[in-house]
Amino acid sequence: MSITHEHSPPTSGAATQREREQRVRERSVAKYRERAADYDASCGPTWPIRERAVALLAPRPGERVLDVGCGTGLSIPLLRQRVGEGGAVIGFDHSEAMLAQARARAAAAGWRNVTLLHRAAQDLAAAIDGGPVDAILFHYTHDILRSPTALAHVLACARPGARVAIAGIKYFPWWLAPLNFWVYFKNFGYNGAPGDLTTPWDRIAPRLTHWTWTPTQYGMGYLASGRLASSGA
Ligand SMILES: C[S@@+](CC[C@H](N)C(=O)[O-])C[C@H]1O[C@@H](n2cnc3c(N)ncnc32)[C@H](O)[C@@H]1O
């Protein structure tokens, strides 16, 4: 797995982008240090979306699935149920506080086919052993979807044709625009870069074939899916 642009000579633009991404990550890690303890309790209302996202991804028995920004590991039981003991679930997150809960969940359940990595998406590609993954779940991972470096790394971990499913928050349509102040502040609590909510998928969509999306939650959420066109950066 190679991320070609990482080897290009640094330019001031690239350095600025790296610094910006670093600041976004620092804000995110700090937020989840505070949020981790109550995170699971806050996810009840979006549980049906999580189930729909996993159903859309449709992992098959024996497949390797990547759970992007896996947090406390809430999606892992749903993914494991589909891939079975012969498949594998790989979750990664840059928040040690969130990942500690995922590790506790995995240990309590005795899962042997779950790998949990303390890793930034921006530094992921070299960390995945065992070959390219067959499917990728992005469940409420807005910061990662907005980072070109993170996206390049995540997609480099998958085989061409890998299935991708995404669930997340977005702005309401224009006729409900006043409510978007609330959407922004809701997203602010969970992301280092809370804006860019009009078409939050617009950096990943060009990398996918069979692209489709549908609004959820009266328009303040979305579910999307596609297949990776090629695994190159
Ligand atoms: C809203 S939570 C979603 C967690 C999980 N996907 C879920 O659905 O419950 C976003 C997660 O993404 C992680 N995250 C954000 N930016 C990241 C990055 N650049 N690299 C790795 N993890 C990141 C956060 O630490 C957090 O755990």
Ligand as a Chemical Component Dictionary entry (heavy atoms), coordinates in Angstrom:
data_LIG
# 
_chem_comp.id                   LIG 
_chem_comp.type                 NON-POLYMER 
_chem_comp.pdbx_formal_charge   0 
_chem_comp.three_letter_code    LIG 
# 
loop_
_chem_comp_atom.comp_id 
_chem_comp_atom.atom_id 
_chem_comp_atom.alt_atom_id 
_chem_comp_atom.type_symbol 
_chem_comp_atom.charge 
_chem_comp_atom.model_Cartn_x 
_chem_comp_atom.model_Cartn_y 
_chem_comp_atom.model_Cartn_z 
_chem_comp_atom.pdbx_ordinal 
LIG C1  C1  C 0  -18.606 10.386 16.222 1  
LIG S1  S1  S 1  -17.331 9.256  16.666 2  
LIG C2  C2  C 0  -17.895 7.800  15.823 3  
LIG C3  C3  C 0  -17.355 6.545  16.440 4  
LIG C4  C4  C 0  -17.888 5.263  15.812 5  
LIG N1  N1  N 0  -17.617 5.232  14.386 6  
LIG C5  C5  C 0  -19.355 5.143  16.055 7  
LIG O1  O1  O 0  -20.106 5.158  15.087 8  
LIG O2  O2  O -1 -19.760 5.025  17.199 9  
LIG C6  C6  C 0  -15.938 9.740  15.628 10 
LIG C7  C7  C 0  -14.703 8.933  15.936 11 
LIG O3  O3  O 0  -13.723 9.208  14.939 12 
LIG C8  C8  C 0  -12.465 9.301  15.581 13 
LIG N2  N2  N 0  -11.582 10.102 14.721 14 
LIG C9  C9  C 0  -11.759 11.388 14.313 15 
LIG N3  N3  N 0  -10.752 11.778 13.527 16 
LIG C10 C10 C 0  -9.896  10.721 13.433 17 
LIG C11 C11 C 0  -8.673  10.511 12.739 18 
LIG N4  N4  N 0  -8.127  11.460 11.993 19 
LIG N5  N5  N 0  -8.079  9.302  12.861 20 
LIG C12 C12 C 0  -8.633  8.328  13.612 21 
LIG N6  N6  N 0  -9.795  8.474  14.299 22 
LIG C13 C13 C 0  -10.424 9.650  14.198 23 
LIG C14 C14 C 0  -12.766 9.947  16.911 24 
LIG O4  O4  O 0  -11.735 9.742  17.851 25 
LIG C15 C15 C 0  -14.078 9.273  17.287 26 
LIG O5  O5  O 0  -13.868 8.116  18.041 27 
# 
loop_
_chem_comp_bond.comp_id 
_chem_comp_bond.atom_id_1 
_chem_comp_bond.atom_id_2 
_chem_comp_bond.value_order 
_chem_comp_bond.pdbx_ordinal 
LIG C1  S1  SING 1  
LIG S1  C2  SING 2  
LIG S1  C6  SING 3  
LIG C2  C3  SING 4  
LIG C3  C4  SING 5  
LIG C4  N1  SING 6  
LIG C4  C5  SING 7  
LIG C5  O1  DOUB 8  
LIG C5  O2  SING 9  
LIG C6  C7  SING 10 
LIG C7  O3  SING 11 
LIG C7  C15 SING 12 
LIG O3  C8  SING 13 
LIG C8  N2  SING 14 
LIG C8  C14 SING 15 
LIG N2  C9  SING 16 
LIG N2  C13 SING 17 
LIG C9  N3  DOUB 18 
LIG N3  C10 SING 19 
LIG C10 C11 SING 20 
LIG C10 C13 DOUB 21 
LIG C11 N4  SING 22 
LIG C11 N5  DOUB 23 
LIG N5  C12 SING 24 
LIG C12 N6  DOUB 25 
LIG N6  C13 SING 26 
LIG C14 O4  SING 27 
LIG C14 C15 SING 28 
LIG C15 O5  SING 29 
# 
